Amino acid sequence: MRAAVGCALALLILSGAACHTMKSVPLDKGLASDRMWVTLSDESVVVISGPKIYGDKLVGFVDGKYGEYPAADVRKVSVRESNRAGTAALLAAGLVGFVGFAYVITGAGDSDAPDYCDDPNNVNEIICQE
């Protein structure tokens, strides 16, 4: 039982990624986001919070410090967006898993009680009504 709970918890944590996706966008569209991942010409990636364009520079906060980057050095801009299909699939899978788990826990469909009415050696003289 402990392993099942641990497995369920690990799946829950890892499946959180299904709710979001990374999307490449043009620089001007990335500015609408509060955070963007920027690949520069030297292939380094910086996460810029509060991005803005001032003149020919991309500015914002990187690791809590103000930073400026020439806009000409920007190779790729990615932003994090909601993934509605992934979220819906995650919810559906969670519901199916919960129903299956509840079915196993409650033992629905399993009856360990003896059926005295079908027992030819019914010594308890139970009266069965049909």
C-alpha angles and dihedrals in degrees: 000000000000091000091051092053091048091049092049091049092049091049091050093052095045094044092060087086089069090072095064138039136190116242129189112231137170115271094253092054091048090059089069089065123082090226133025137179111229125195109205129206091265088058093249117137122219128186108220120196118201094010119199136168117233112180106310096339134093108219135183143110122305115187089344094306127106113253137182127203129181107251088223089065093059110107101169138007122201129183132189115245136180115266105212095180092050092048092050091049090048092051092047092049090047091052092049090047092049093049091048092048091049090049092053094044095049092045091226111185093022116105118181091174112110118244102233094183092065094043111102090198094057099164094169091066092225112178110230119204123199 
